[in-house]
Amino acid sequence: MPNHVHVLFKQISSLQDTVRIIKSKSARDINNMLKRNGKFWASEYYDKVIRDEEHFVKVYEYIKNNAPKAGLSLDGRFYSKYESD
């Protein structure tokens, strides 16, 4: 998606710490690639707790199909440890 990302992961540390690490590292890398600096991500984020396997599959399929449903090409940008091409 051009204006947001979806991440589905098993939480092993605090959500706040996990999001901070993801945002910090990715912002640094993206800013380096774009040859810019400064704030990259919005401060807020939306989170949802996965209730069970059925909910996991539903969320996973939503994420997988989100960009194509919006008419955007994935261009190999969907990454998952649960599937292989």
BELFEN-V236029 format. One record per run of one state. SS is the DSSP state (H for helix, E for strand, - for the rest). FROM is the first residue (numbers start at 1). LEN is the number of residues. Records with the same first field share a line. If there is no record, write none. Layout:
SS->FROM-LEN + FROM-LEN
This chain:
-->1-14 + 35-18 + 70-16
H->15-20 + 53-17
